[in-house]
């Protein structure tokens, strides 16, 4: 039995959908907080176990008869390290032999600007010290996040971000889900670390050029000055914590934290991952 936490989330549901192409639904367990939101999974024959990262008793029950646990990173950034520890402790208590975790590719823990990402490294440390066999799936920034960073009117206003000429080896979330599912479904020993990235790294100038080429519109990238960009976000009523998170992402990109390129995703997929152009066409329905 394979337990996937966060089963109704975007990554968790993608992983389960690809698992269904590899193994019977009877071998898949989804940890969910709300059974009503998991009706589609139940209809596919997925076993549902109710629980949350904050409820150790529910996690203990969820681990029954499970041989593999995939811990999909929680979104409660203030509390997720303890939440992840709760899952890890429950897995150890139940004698689960293997755990996977959806982490991040950030290259240098000591110099990253987005300190909210430190939780991923802390969880990695906990897993390594647990004594369990494990795989860390270090995911690059999803290509799927580009519409959020670029804004709804990107084709009219262009791209205005303080990322310099920094590059990101973007990859689609669904392809990461497929790759992770392939690892979960195989009986072969898994590697301790998979670095899941696209096959090429792109700057926001590259993103602008690709959008311009696809749409035949004059999309330009402007490397924004940080303080002006920050004031602009606050002027639109954005909370300070969100502004800080966006600035952190952009600073890390500018400093090369997201530009690592690894063959792992292509090898797990058995094909080259989607290119920037292919991903943009899919995301923007162009």
N, C-alpha and C positions, 0 to 999 in steps of 0.2 A: 504494500500500500504506500502511495506517495501522498503526503500532505502538502498542499500549497496554501500558504497563508495569504491574506489579502485577496481572496479568490474572486471577489467582485470588482476589484480595481482594474485599471487599464492593463497593467503589466500582468497581474495575476490571471485575469481572464484570458489574455492572449496566450499565456503559457498553457493553461488548461485546454484551450481550443486546439493547440498543436499537439498536446499530449493525447487527446482523443483520436488523433490520426495515427498514433503509435501503439497505444495500449487500450484495453477495455476500460470503459467508464467505471466499472466495479473496482478498479485498482486505484482510483483517484479520489482523494478526500479534499474538500475545500473548507478552510476555516473562514467563517463569515460571522459578522456581527448581527446582521438582520436577515432572517430567512426569507422575508418577503422580497428583498432585493436580489436574492439568489434563485428566484423561481426558474430562470432560464437554465441555470446549472443543474438544478434538480430534475428538470424535464429531460436533460441529456443523460441522466442516470448517475450523476456525480453524487457521492456521499457528502452530506453537509454536516459539519459540526459547528455548533454555535459557541462563540467565545470571542474574547478580545485580548489584546496584548497586556491590558491592565488587570486581567482577571486570571491569576495563576491557577485557580481551581479548574476553570474552564479549559485552560491549556493542558492541564494534566489529563483531562478527559479526552481532549482532542487527539492526544498522542497514542491512544489505544490501538495496538496492532499495526502501527506505522513503522516502515523500514527506512523511509527517506523523508526529510522535512526540507521544504524550500521556504526560507524566511524572506518574504518580500518586505523590503525596508518600509518602516512606518513613516507616516507623514507628520506626526506630532513631533516637531523638531526639538522642542524643549524637553520632552520626556522619552524620546524613542530609544535612547541607550538602555534605560532601565526596562522599557518594554521588550526590547530585543533580548535582554538578559533573562526576562521571564520566560520567553520562548525557548531559549537555549537551556535553561535550568529544567524546564518541563521535558525537553527532549532527552536530556541526560538521565533524569529521574526515571523515564519510561524505558531506558535502554535503547533508544533509537541510535543506530550505528553511524548515520551520516546526516550532515546538515549542509544545505547550500544557502548562500546569502547574496542578495542583489545589492552590490556595493557600487563604488564610483571609480573612475579611472584617474582622478586627480593625481598628478605626478609627484608632488612634493608636499607632504603633510606640514613641514616646518614653515613653508612660505606662502601657503594658500591664504587668500584674502577672505574667502567666504567661510568663516569659522563654523557656520552651521553644518558644514560638511564633515567636521571633525568627528561627529557621531558615527559616521561610517567607519572611520579608522578605529575608533574605540570598540565598535562591534567586531571588527576583524580581529583585534587583539583578544577579545573575550573568546571568540570561536577558536582561535589558534591555541589558547591556553586550556580549552575545555577537555581535550583528550579525545574528542570525536573526530572521525574522518570528516573532511569538509571540502567544499569548493566555494571559492569566492568569485562571483560573477561581477567583475568591475566594468560597469557600463559607462560608456561615454555619454555626453549630453545628448538627449534624444533629438533627432532631427524634427520630431513632432513638436518641439517647443518653439521652433522658429516663428510661427504665427503669433505667439504670445510676446516674444521679444520684438518683433518687427512692427506690430500694431495692425489694426484693421485696414488702414489707409496707406499701406506701404507702397502700393503701385502709384499713388498720387504724390505722396510726400517723400518717398525714398526712405533710406535706412539711416537713422541718427542714433548712434550708440558709442559709448566710450571704450571701444575694444581694440583700438589701434589696428595693427596689422596681424593681431593674434589669430590663430587658426584653431578649428575644431574638426575632429574626425567624426562628424555627425553620422549617426545610424538610426534607422527607423525602430521604434519601440516594438513593432510586431515582429521584426526580424530578430531582435534580441530575444523576444519571447519564444520564437521558434527554435533558436539555438539552445536556450536553456532547457526547453522541453526535450530536445534531442539528447542532452546530457542526462536528464532525469530518467528517460525511458530506456536507456541502455544499461545492460548488466555489466559492461566493461568498467574497470576502475576509472574514476574521474580525476582530472588534474586538480591540484589544490587551488590554482588560480587561472581564470580565463579572463582575458582582457578583450572586451567586446567593443570594437570600434569599426568605423567604415574603413574602406581601403585607401582613402585619400583624405587629407585635411584641407579645410576651406576657411578663408577669411570672410568677413562680412562684405568685403568688396567683391569677392567671388560670388557670394549669395546675390548681391545686387546685379552683377553681370548676368547671372543665370536667369534671374527673374526678368531682366530686360530682354534677354534673348528669347525667352519663352513667350512673353506677352507683347513684345515689340513696343514696349513703353520705356521711357527714359528714367529708369530706376538707378539712383546713385547712392553711394554710401558716404556718409560724412562721419569722420572720427570726432565725436563730441568731446568737449572739454568736461571733465568730471563734475566740477562744481556747477556749471551751467546746466548740465544734464540732470543733476540731483535737484536743483531748484525747480526745473521744469516738471519733474515728477511730483514734487511736493505741491507745486502750484496747481496741479490737477487733483489735489486732495488725496494723494496716495499716502498711506500710513508710513511712518519712519521705518518700521521694521521691514516692510516690503521694499522700500527704496534701498535700504541697506543690503538686502538680499540681491537685488538686481545689480547694484554697483559691485557687489562681491563677485557675482558671476562674470561680469564684464572684465573686472580687474584680473581675475584668474585666467580668462581667455587671453587677455592682452599679454599676460606674463608666461604664456605657453603651457599652462596646466592641463589643457584639454586637447593638445595636438598629437598625442601619441597615436601611432598606427600599429596595429597588431593583426596578424593573419588569423587569429582565433575565430572570429565571427565567420569569415569566409569558409574556414575549414569545417566548422560545425554545421553550416548551412549546406555545404557542398556546392556553393556557387559564390560569385562575387556579390557583396551586399549592394543595395540600391545606391546609385550615385546621388549627388546633390540635386542634379537636374531631375532625375527620376522621382526623387522624394518630394521635391517642390511641386511637381506636376500632380502627384498623388494628393498631397496635403491641401493644395489650393484648387484642386479639381480643374487643372488647366489642360 
